[in-house]
Amino acid sequence: MGTTLTGSEVSRQDIALPSEMVARIDAIAPERHVTVNRAIVDLLQDGIMDYEQRRATFLELAERFQKSTDPVETERLREQLERLTFGG
C-alpha cells in the first residue's frame, strides 16, 4: 500500500499488522468516515510527516548545539536534544 499525497500513483503492498493495531484502525476508519485502507494511508502519511518534522527539529538543534559558544545555551540545547532523543 503506497500512495503519493496527490493520489496520482498507487501501488499495492501486503503487510502484516498486529491484531491490536487492526482493531484500532477498524475503530478509527468510521470515526474519520473513510475506508480502512484510506485510514491506514492517512495514518502512515501523518506518521511520516511527524517523523520528518522531528528529524528536521533534531538536526536544527544539533547544528545550533555544535555552533554554540555560550555555555548556558549549549546546556539548554543539550537538554533539548536529550529530550528529543530519549523522551521525557
ZAKOLKE-291928 format. One record per atom (N, C-alpha, C): residue number from 1; x, y, z; residue in one letter; atom name. Coordinates in Angstrom, 1 decimal. Example, Ala and Ser with C-alpha at 12.3 -4.5 7.8 and 13.67 -1.06 7.14 Angstrom:
BEGIN
(1; (13.2; -5.7; 7.8); A; N) (1; (12.3; -4.5; 7.8); A; CA) (1; (13.2; -3.3; 7.8); A; C) (2; (12.8; -2.2; 7.1); S; N) (2; (13.7; -1.1; 7.1); S; CA) (2; (12.9; 0.0; 7.9); S; C) 
END
This chain:
BEGIN
(1; (0.9; -1.2; 0.0); M; N) (1; (0.0; 0.0; 0.0); M; CA) (1; (0.9; 1.2; 0.0); M; C) (2; (0.8; 2.0; -1.0); G; N) (2; (1.5; 3.3; -1.0); G; CA) (2; (0.8; 4.2; -2.0); G; C) (3; (0.8; 5.4; -1.6); T; N) (3; (0.2; 6.4; -2.5); T; CA) (3; (0.9; 7.7; -2.3); T; C) (4; (0.9; 8.5; -3.3); T; N) (4; (1.5; 9.8; -3.2); T; CA) (4; (0.5; 10.7; -2.5); T; C) (5; (0.9; 11.8; -2.0); L; N) (5; (0.0; 12.8; -1.4); L; CA) (5; (-1.1; 13.2; -2.3); L; C) (6; (-0.8; 13.3; -3.6); T; N) (6; (-1.8; 13.7; -4.6); T; CA) (6; (-2.7; 12.5; -5.0); T; C) (7; (-2.3; 11.3; -4.7); G; N) (7; (-3.0; 10.1; -5.1); G; CA) (7; (-2.9; 9.8; -6.5); G; C) (8; (-2.0; 10.3; -7.2); S; N) (8; (-1.9; 10.1; -8.7); S; CA) (8; (-1.2; 8.8; -9.0); S; C) (9; (-0.5; 8.2; -8.1); E; N) (9; (0.2; 6.9; -8.3); E; CA) (9; (0.0; 6.0; -7.1); E; C) (10; (-0.5; 4.8; -7.4); V; N) (10; (-0.8; 3.9; -6.3); V; CA) (10; (-0.1; 2.5; -6.6); V; C) (11; (0.4; 1.9; -5.5); S; N) (11; (1.0; 0.6; -5.7); S; CA) (11; (0.5; -0.2; -4.4); S; C) (12; (0.3; -1.5; -4.6); R; N) (12; (-0.1; -2.4; -3.5); R; CA) (12; (1.1; -2.9; -2.8); R; C) (13; (0.9; -3.1; -1.5); Q; N) (13; (1.9; -3.7; -0.6); Q; CA) (13; (1.2; -4.5; 0.5); Q; C) (14; (1.5; -5.7; 0.5); D; N) (14; (0.9; -6.6; 1.6); D; CA) (14; (1.7; -6.4; 2.8); D; C) (15; (1.1; -6.2; 3.9); I; N) (15; (1.7; -6.1; 5.2); I; CA) (15; (1.0; -6.9; 6.3); I; C) (16; (1.7; -7.2; 7.3); A; N) (16; (1.0; -7.9; 8.4); A; CA) (16; (1.0; -6.9; 9.6); A; C) (17; (-0.2; -6.8; 10.2); L; N) (17; (-0.3; -5.9; 11.3); L; CA) (17; (-0.7; -6.6; 12.6); L; C) (18; (-0.2; -6.2; 13.7); P; N) (18; (-0.7; -6.9; 15.0); P; CA) (18; (-2.2; -6.7; 15.1); P; C) (19; (-2.9; -7.6; 15.7); S; N) (19; (-4.3; -7.6; 15.8); S; CA) (19; (-4.8; -6.4; 16.6); S; C) (20; (-4.0; -5.9; 17.6); E; N) (20; (-4.4; -4.8; 18.4); E; CA) (20; (-4.4; -3.5; 17.5); E; C) (21; (-3.5; -3.4; 16.6); M; N) (21; (-3.4; -2.3; 15.7); M; CA) (21; (-4.6; -2.4; 14.7); M; C) (22; (-4.9; -3.5; 14.2); V; N) (22; (-6.0; -3.7; 13.3); V; CA) (22; (-7.3; -3.2; 14.0); V; C) (23; (-7.5; -3.6; 15.2); A; N) (23; (-8.7; -3.2; 16.0); A; CA) (23; (-8.8; -1.7; 16.1); A; C) (24; (-7.6; -1.1; 16.3); R; N) (24; (-7.6; 0.4; 16.5); R; CA) (24; (-7.9; 1.1; 15.1); R; C) (25; (-7.3; 0.5; 14.1); I; N) (25; (-7.6; 1.1; 12.7); I; CA) (25; (-9.1; 0.9; 12.4); I; C) (26; (-9.6; -0.3; 12.7); D; N) (26; (-11.0; -0.5; 12.4); D; CA) (26; (-11.9; 0.4; 13.1); D; C) (27; (-11.5; 0.9; 14.3); A; N) (27; (-12.3; 1.9; 15.1); A; CA) (27; (-12.1; 3.3; 14.5); A; C) (28; (-10.9; 3.6; 14.0); I; N) (28; (-10.6; 4.9; 13.5); I; CA) (28; (-11.3; 5.2; 12.2); I; C) (29; (-11.3; 4.2; 11.3); A; N) (29; (-11.9; 4.5; 10.0); A; CA) (29; (-13.3; 5.0; 10.0); A; C) (30; (-14.2; 4.4; 10.8); P; N) (30; (-15.6; 5.0; 10.8); P; CA) (30; (-15.6; 6.4; 11.5); P; C) (31; (-14.8; 6.6; 12.4); E; N) (31; (-14.7; 8.0; 13.1); E; CA) (31; (-14.3; 9.0; 12.1); E; C) (32; (-13.5; 8.7; 11.1); R; N) (32; (-13.0; 9.6; 10.1); R; CA) (32; (-13.9; 9.6; 8.8); R; C) (33; (-14.8; 8.6; 8.8); H; N) (33; (-15.7; 8.5; 7.7); H; CA) (33; (-15.0; 8.1; 6.4); H; C) (34; (-14.0; 7.2; 6.6); V; N) (34; (-13.2; 6.7; 5.5); V; CA) (34; (-13.1; 5.2; 5.5); V; C) (35; (-12.6; 4.6; 4.4); T; N) (35; (-12.4; 3.1; 4.4); T; CA) (35; (-11.2; 2.8; 5.3); T; C) (36; (-11.1; 1.5; 5.7); V; N) (36; (-9.9; 1.1; 6.4); V; CA) (36; (-8.7; 1.4; 5.7); V; C) (37; (-8.7; 1.1; 4.4); N; N) (37; (-7.5; 1.4; 3.6); N; CA) (37; (-7.1; 2.9; 3.6); N; C) (38; (-8.1; 3.7; 3.5); R; N) (38; (-7.8; 5.2; 3.5); R; CA) (38; (-7.3; 5.6; 4.9); R; C) (39; (-7.8; 5.0; 5.9); A; N) (39; (-7.4; 5.3; 7.3); A; CA) (39; (-5.9; 4.9; 7.4); A; C) (40; (-5.6; 3.7; 6.9); I; N) (40; (-4.2; 3.3; 7.0); I; CA) (40; (-3.3; 4.2; 6.3); I; C) (41; (-3.6; 4.6; 5.0); V; N) (41; (-2.8; 5.6; 4.3); V; CA) (41; (-2.7; 6.9; 5.0); V; C) (42; (-3.8; 7.4; 5.5); D; N) (42; (-3.8; 8.7; 6.2); D; CA) (42; (-2.9; 8.6; 7.4); D; C) (43; (-3.0; 7.5; 8.2); L; N) (43; (-2.2; 7.4; 9.4); L; CA) (43; (-0.7; 7.2; 9.1); L; C) (44; (-0.4; 6.5; 8.0); L; N) (44; (1.0; 6.4; 7.5); L; CA) (44; (1.5; 7.8; 7.1); L; C) (45; (0.7; 8.5; 6.4); Q; N) (45; (1.2; 9.9; 5.9); Q; CA) (45; (1.4; 10.8; 7.2); Q; C) (46; (0.5; 10.7; 8.1); D; N) (46; (0.6; 11.5; 9.4); D; CA) (46; (1.9; 11.1; 10.1); D; C) (47; (2.2; 9.8; 10.2); G; N) (47; (3.4; 9.3; 10.8); G; CA) (47; (4.7; 9.7; 10.1); G; C) (48; (4.7; 9.7; 8.8); I; N) (48; (5.8; 10.1; 8.0); I; CA) (48; (6.1; 11.6; 8.2); I; C) (49; (5.0; 12.4; 8.1); M; N) (49; (5.2; 13.8; 8.3); M; CA) (49; (5.7; 14.1; 9.7); M; C) (50; (5.2; 13.5; 10.7); D; N) (50; (5.7; 13.7; 12.1); D; CA) (50; (7.1; 13.3; 12.2); D; C) (51; (7.5; 12.2; 11.6); Y; N) (51; (8.9; 11.7; 11.7); Y; CA) (51; (9.8; 12.7; 11.0); Y; C) (52; (9.4; 13.2; 9.8); E; N) (52; (10.2; 14.2; 9.1); E; CA) (52; (10.4; 15.5; 9.9); E; C) (53; (9.3; 15.9; 10.6); Q; N) (53; (9.4; 17.2; 11.4); Q; CA) (53; (10.3; 17.0; 12.6); Q; C) (54; (10.2; 15.8; 13.3); R; N) (54; (11.0; 15.6; 14.4); R; CA) (54; (12.5; 15.5; 14.0); R; C) (55; (12.8; 14.9; 12.8); R; N) (55; (14.1; 14.8; 12.3); R; CA) (55; (14.7; 16.2; 12.0); R; C) (56; (13.9; 17.0; 11.3); A; N) (56; (14.3; 18.4; 11.0); A; CA) (56; (14.6; 19.2; 12.2); A; C) (57; (13.7; 19.1; 13.3); T; N) (57; (13.9; 19.8; 14.5); T; CA) (57; (15.2; 19.3; 15.2); T; C) (58; (15.5; 18.0; 15.2); F; N) (58; (16.7; 17.4; 15.8); F; CA) (58; (17.9; 18.0; 15.1); F; C) (59; (17.9; 17.9; 13.8); L; N) (59; (19.1; 18.4; 13.0); L; CA) (59; (19.4; 19.9; 13.2); L; C) (60; (18.3; 20.7; 13.3); E; N) (60; (18.5; 22.1; 13.5); E; CA) (60; (19.1; 22.3; 14.9); E; C) (61; (18.5; 21.6; 15.9); L; N) (61; (19.1; 21.8; 17.3); L; CA) (61; (20.5; 21.3; 17.4); L; C) (62; (20.8; 20.2; 16.7); A; N) (62; (22.2; 19.6; 16.7); A; CA) (62; (23.2; 20.6; 16.1); A; C) (63; (22.7; 21.3; 15.0); E; N) (63; (23.6; 22.3; 14.3); E; CA) (63; (23.8; 23.5; 15.3); E; C) (64; (22.7; 24.0; 15.9); R; N) (64; (22.9; 25.1; 16.8); R; CA) (64; (23.8; 24.7; 18.0); R; C) (65; (23.6; 23.5; 18.5); F; N) (65; (24.4; 23.0; 19.6); F; CA) (65; (25.9; 23.0; 19.2); F; C) (66; (26.2; 22.5; 18.0); Q; N) (66; (27.6; 22.4; 17.5); Q; CA) (66; (28.2; 23.8; 17.4); Q; C) (67; (27.4; 24.8; 17.0); K; N) (67; (28.0; 26.1; 16.7); K; CA) (67; (28.0; 27.0; 18.0); K; C) (68; (27.3; 26.6; 19.0); S; N) (68; (27.1; 27.4; 20.2); S; CA) (68; (28.4; 27.6; 20.9); S; C) (69; (28.6; 28.8; 21.3); T; N) (69; (29.8; 29.1; 22.2); T; CA) (69; (29.4; 29.6; 23.6); T; C) (70; (28.1; 29.8; 23.8); D; N) (70; (27.6; 30.2; 25.1); D; CA) (70; (27.3; 28.9; 25.9); D; C) (71; (28.0; 28.8; 27.1); P; N) (71; (27.8; 27.6; 27.9); P; CA) (71; (26.3; 27.4; 28.3); P; C) (72; (25.6; 28.4; 28.6); V; N) (72; (24.2; 28.3; 29.1); V; CA) (72; (23.3; 27.8; 27.9); V; C) (73; (23.5; 28.4; 26.7); E; N) (73; (22.8; 27.9; 25.6); E; CA) (73; (23.1; 26.5; 25.2); E; C) (74; (24.4; 26.2; 25.3); T; N) (74; (24.9; 24.8; 25.0); T; CA) (74; (24.2; 23.8; 25.9); T; C) (75; (24.1; 24.1; 27.2); E; N) (75; (23.5; 23.2; 28.1); E; CA) (75; (22.0; 23.1; 27.8); E; C) (76; (21.3; 24.2; 27.5); R; N) (76; (19.9; 24.2; 27.2); R; CA) (76; (19.6; 23.3; 25.9); R; C) (77; (20.5; 23.5; 24.9); L; N) (77; (20.3; 22.8; 23.6); L; CA) (77; (20.6; 21.3; 23.9); L; C) (78; (21.6; 21.0; 24.7); R; N) (78; (21.9; 19.6; 25.0); R; CA) (78; (20.7; 18.9; 25.7); R; C) (79; (20.1; 19.6; 26.6); E; N) (79; (18.9; 19.1; 27.3); E; CA) (79; (17.7; 18.9; 26.3); E; C) (80; (17.6; 19.8; 25.3); Q; N) (80; (16.5; 19.7; 24.3); Q; CA) (80; (16.8; 18.4; 23.4); Q; C) (81; (18.1; 18.3; 23.0); L; N) (81; (18.4; 17.1; 22.2); L; CA) (81; (18.2; 15.8; 23.0); L; C) (82; (18.5; 15.9; 24.2); E; N) (82; (18.3; 14.7; 25.1); E; CA) (82; (16.8; 14.3; 25.1); E; C) (83; (16.0; 15.3; 25.3); R; N) (83; (14.5; 15.0; 25.4); R; CA) (83; (14.0; 14.5; 24.1); R; C) (84; (14.5; 15.1; 22.9); L; N) (84; (14.1; 14.6; 21.6); L; CA) (84; (14.5; 13.1; 21.4); L; C) (85; (15.7; 12.8; 21.9); T; N) (85; (16.3; 11.5; 21.6); T; CA) (85; (15.7; 10.5; 22.6); T; C) (86; (15.6; 10.8; 23.8); F; N) (86; (15.2; 9.8; 24.8); F; CA) (86; (13.8; 10.0; 25.4); F; C) (87; (13.2; 11.1; 25.1); G; N) (87; (11.8; 11.4; 25.6); G; CA) (87; (12.0; 12.0; 27.0); G; C) (88; (10.8; 12.4; 27.5); G; N) (88; (10.8; 13.0; 28.8); G; CA) (88; (10.5; 14.4; 28.9); G; C) 
END
